[in-house]
Amino acid sequence: MKKIYIVVFTIILNSVFISCDPQDLSENEVELQACCGDGGDIPPPPPPPDPPVN
């Protein structure tokens, strides 16, 4: 029974080390991208259409 606990603990410990790799985190950083040119004011979206009249 003690061996089972050691094996389970080892698997959990290895999965924590593999999932928290700083190199993977730095490769997956979010890059901010500009919209509608190189900056400036972004125009507002068009107004919603009028609701249908019944």
Distance bins in CASP14 RR format, pairs under 12 A and 6 or more apart:
PFRMAT RR
TARGET T0000
AUTHOR 0000-0000-0000
RMODE 2
METHOD distances of the structure
MODEL  1
1 7 0 0 0 0 0 1 0 0 0 0 0
1 8 0 0 0 0 0 1 0 0 0 0 0
2 8 0 0 0 0 0 1 0 0 0 0 0
2 9 0 0 0 0 0 1 0 0 0 0 0
3 9 0 0 0 0 0 1 0 0 0 0 0
3 10 0 0 0 0 0 1 0 0 0 0 0
4 10 0 0 0 0 0 1 0 0 0 0 0
4 11 0 0 0 0 0 1 0 0 0 0 0
5 11 0 0 0 0 0 1 0 0 0 0 0
5 12 0 0 0 0 0 1 0 0 0 0 0
6 12 0 0 0 0 0 1 0 0 0 0 0
6 13 0 0 0 0 0 1 0 0 0 0 0
7 13 0 0 0 0 0 1 0 0 0 0 0
7 14 0 0 0 0 0 1 0 0 0 0 0
8 14 0 0 0 0 0 1 0 0 0 0 0
8 15 0 0 0 0 0 1 0 0 0 0 0
9 15 0 0 0 0 0 1 0 0 0 0 0
9 16 0 0 0 0 0 1 0 0 0 0 0
10 16 0 0 0 0 0 1 0 0 0 0 0
10 17 0 0 0 0 0 1 0 0 0 0 0
11 17 0 0 0 0 0 1 0 0 0 0 0
11 18 0 0 0 0 0 1 0 0 0 0 0
12 18 0 0 0 0 0 1 0 0 0 0 0
12 19 0 0 0 0 0 1 0 0 0 0 0
13 19 0 0 0 0 0 1 0 0 0 0 0
13 20 0 0 0 0 0 1 0 0 0 0 0
14 20 0 0 0 0 0 1 0 0 0 0 0
15 21 0 0 0 0 0 1 0 0 0 0 0
17 24 0 0 0 0 0 1 0 0 0 0 0
18 24 0 0 0 0 1 0 0 0 0 0 0
19 25 0 0 0 0 0 1 0 0 0 0 0
21 27 0 0 0 0 1 0 0 0 0 0 0
21 28 0 0 0 0 0 1 0 0 0 0 0
22 28 0 0 0 0 0 1 0 0 0 0 0
22 29 0 0 0 0 0 1 0 0 0 0 0
23 29 0 0 0 0 0 1 0 0 0 0 0
32 39 0 0 0 0 0 1 0 0 0 0 0
33 39 0 0 0 0 0 1 0 0 0 0 0
34 40 0 0 0 0 1 0 0 0 0 0 0
34 41 0 0 0 0 0 1 0 0 0 0 0
34 42 0 0 0 0 1 0 0 0 0 0 0
35 41 0 0 0 0 0 1 0 0 0 0 0
35 42 1 0 1 0 0 0 0 0 0 0 0
35 43 0 0 0 0 0 1 0 0 0 0 0
35 45 0 0 0 0 0 1 0 0 0 0 0
36 42 1 0 1 0 0 0 0 0 0 0 0
36 43 1 0 0 1 0 0 0 0 0 0 0
36 44 0 0 0 0 0 1 0 0 0 0 0
36 45 0 0 0 0 0 1 0 0 0 0 0
37 43 0 0 0 0 0 1 0 0 0 0 0
END
